[in-house]
Every structure is written in C-alpha cells, then in structure tokens.
Amino acid sequence: MTTSAYPDVLAEVVELFSTAPRQDKLAYLLEFAEGLPDLPTRLQAARERMEQVHECQSPVFLQSEYQEGHVVYFIDVPREAPTVRGFAGILYEGLNNATPAQIAAVPLNLYEKLGLGDVLSPLRLRGLTALLGAMQRQAARHAAEGGEGVG
C-alpha cells in the first residue's frame, strides 16, 4: 500500500520518518510526544470509562467520538513514556478527524512504514500496533453505528 491511501497528514509523517536517519527518528518521536494534547477536563475525571490498551507497557487510554462522518480521538499516555506517547502523537496527528474508511486503510504494520522497527524493541512495537488496532476498531464501530461503510 502506498502512502497515497493515507490521510494527507499521516502520509507526510510517513514520508518524514521513512527518509530520516535512525537518530532523527527518535528525535521526531519526542517531538510528536510533546505535541500530543492532554485530555480535556471532561475526560480526565472519567478515564476509567476510556478503553485501555493493555498491550502497551505504559498505561494508554483511548476514546473517540464520531462527528459529521469523522472520528475524533482522545489519547492519554503518561509523559514518562515518551516513545509510546510519540507514536500516539503520530497517530493522533495522522488519524484525528479522518473518516473511518481512511483509518481502516492504514496497515497495522505502520511502524515498518515509519522505519521504527530498527529503533524500538519488539515488545514496544507490539504495543504500538495494538494502539493502532484499537483506534481502527473504534472507527469501525462508529462507521457501523453511523452508517458509513469501512473498507
């Protein structure tokens, strides 16, 4: 699959990472970690109702809303987990406000497209894949409830 099937922002991120030297990829991850917004106040008090991504080594919580055919994500990752937070930041930037069909088109091995397989451990990569999978499941659920087909 080419990056042309991705939402535009995610395609740009994939291009950035895929051409970057190894040391720059870690720096970029840290930048995306800083860019991940904090949860809105209304969700901070209700984190226990968010979906936890148990495969991640750090506590990662996810919630989404369906607004006018697009999925809006809320992701909570501790600042003490910059790698996971960075990948979550990439997914947030690239998939927030995308359609369920666009989200479904992203391969679960996105980390390979980003070139992260050579800088992160297999255990960490499994958690990152699980986060993307959870985002895709939530998008598919919204599509089913909202009437938009996925795939």
C-alpha positions as CSV (number, residue, x, y, z in Angstrom):
1,M,0.0,0.0,0.0
2,T,1.3,3.4,-0.9
3,T,1.0,6.4,1.4
4,S,-1.5,8.0,-1.0
5,A,-4.2,5.9,0.6
6,Y,-3.4,7.5,4.0
7,P,-4.9,10.8,5.2
8,D,-2.7,13.6,3.9
9,V,-1.1,14.4,7.3
10,L,-0.2,10.8,8.0
11,A,1.3,10.4,4.5
12,E,3.5,13.4,5.3
13,V,4.6,11.9,8.6
14,V,5.4,8.5,6.9
15,E,7.5,10.3,4.3
16,L,9.4,12.3,7.0
17,F,10.2,9.2,9.1
18,S,10.9,6.8,6.2
19,T,13.6,9.1,4.8
20,A,15.1,10.1,8.2
21,P,18.3,8.7,9.6
22,R,17.9,6.5,12.7
23,Q,18.9,9.1,15.3
24,D,16.5,11.6,13.8
25,K,13.6,9.2,14.2
26,L,13.9,9.2,18.0
27,A,14.1,13.0,18.0
28,Y,10.9,13.1,15.8
29,L,9.2,10.7,18.2
30,L,10.0,13.1,21.1
31,E,8.5,16.0,19.1
32,F,5.3,14.1,18.5
33,A,5.2,13.1,22.2
34,E,5.2,16.8,23.1
35,G,2.5,17.5,20.5
36,L,0.0,15.0,21.9
37,P,-2.6,17.2,23.6
38,D,-3.7,16.5,27.2
39,L,-7.1,15.0,27.8
40,P,-10.0,17.6,28.0
41,T,-11.1,18.2,31.6
42,R,-14.4,16.2,31.0
43,L,-12.4,13.1,30.2
44,Q,-9.7,13.5,32.9
45,A,-12.2,12.6,35.6
46,A,-13.7,9.7,33.5
47,R,-10.5,8.0,32.4
48,E,-11.8,4.6,33.8
49,R,-14.5,4.7,31.1
50,M,-11.9,5.0,28.3
51,E,-10.6,1.9,26.5
52,Q,-7.2,0.8,28.0
53,V,-4.7,-0.6,25.5
54,H,-3.3,-3.4,27.7
55,E,-0.7,-4.5,25.3
56,C,1.2,-1.2,25.9
57,Q,3.9,-1.3,28.6
58,S,2.7,2.1,29.8
59,P,-0.9,2.9,30.7
60,V,-2.5,4.0,27.5
61,F,-6.2,5.1,27.3
62,L,-8.2,5.8,24.2
63,Q,-11.6,7.3,23.5
64,S,-13.2,8.5,20.3
65,E,-16.2,10.4,19.1
66,Y,-18.0,10.4,15.7
67,Q,-18.6,13.9,14.4
68,E,-20.1,14.5,11.0
69,G,-18.5,11.4,9.4
70,H,-15.1,11.9,11.0
71,V,-13.5,10.2,14.1
72,V,-12.1,12.5,16.8
73,Y,-9.6,10.8,19.1
74,F,-8.6,11.4,22.7
75,I,-5.5,9.5,23.8
76,D,-3.9,9.6,27.3
77,V,-0.3,8.4,27.6
78,P,1.9,9.4,30.5
79,R,4.7,11.9,29.8
80,E,7.1,9.5,31.4
81,A,6.6,7.2,28.4
82,P,7.9,9.4,25.5
83,T,8.2,6.6,22.9
84,V,4.7,5.4,23.3
85,R,3.5,9.0,23.6
86,G,5.3,9.9,20.5
87,F,3.7,7.1,18.5
88,A,0.3,8.1,19.9
89,G,1.1,11.6,18.8
90,I,1.8,10.4,15.3
91,L,-1.5,8.5,15.2
92,Y,-3.3,11.5,16.7
93,E,-1.9,13.9,14.1
94,G,-2.4,11.5,11.3
95,L,-5.8,10.0,12.0
96,N,-7.7,12.5,14.1
97,N,-10.6,13.8,12.1
98,A,-10.1,11.2,9.4
99,T,-13.0,9.1,8.1
100,P,-13.4,5.5,9.3
101,A,-12.5,4.3,5.8
102,Q,-9.3,6.2,5.8
103,I,-8.4,4.9,9.3
104,A,-9.2,1.3,8.2
105,A,-6.8,1.7,5.2
106,V,-3.8,2.2,7.5
107,P,-1.8,-1.1,7.8
108,L,-1.2,-2.4,11.3
109,N,2.5,-2.6,10.4
110,L,2.6,1.2,10.1
111,Y,5.7,1.2,12.3
112,E,7.5,-0.5,9.5
113,K,6.5,2.2,7.0
114,L,7.8,4.7,9.6
115,G,11.1,2.8,9.9
116,L,10.7,2.3,13.6
117,G,11.4,-1.4,13.5
118,D,15.1,-0.7,13.7
119,V,14.9,1.7,16.7
120,L,12.3,0.2,19.0
121,S,12.1,-3.2,20.7
122,P,9.6,-5.9,19.5
123,L,7.7,-5.6,22.8
124,R,7.2,-1.8,22.3
125,L,6.2,-2.4,18.7
126,R,3.5,-4.8,19.7
127,G,2.0,-2.2,22.0
128,L,2.1,0.4,19.2
129,T,0.4,-2.0,16.8
130,A,-2.3,-2.6,19.5
131,L,-2.9,1.1,19.8
132,L,-3.5,1.5,16.1
133,G,-5.7,-1.6,16.2
134,A,-7.8,-0.1,19.0
135,M,-8.2,3.1,17.0
136,Q,-9.3,1.1,14.0
137,R,-11.8,-0.9,16.0
138,Q,-13.3,2.3,17.5
139,A,-13.5,3.9,14.0
140,A,-15.2,0.7,12.6
141,R,-17.8,0.8,15.4
142,H,-18.6,4.4,14.7
143,A,-19.0,3.6,11.0
144,A,-21.3,0.8,11.8
145,E,-23.4,3.0,14.1
146,G,-23.2,6.0,11.8
147,G,-23.9,4.2,8.6
148,E,-20.6,4.7,6.8
149,G,-19.0,1.7,5.3
150,V,-15.4,0.8,6.0
151,G,-13.1,-1.0,3.6
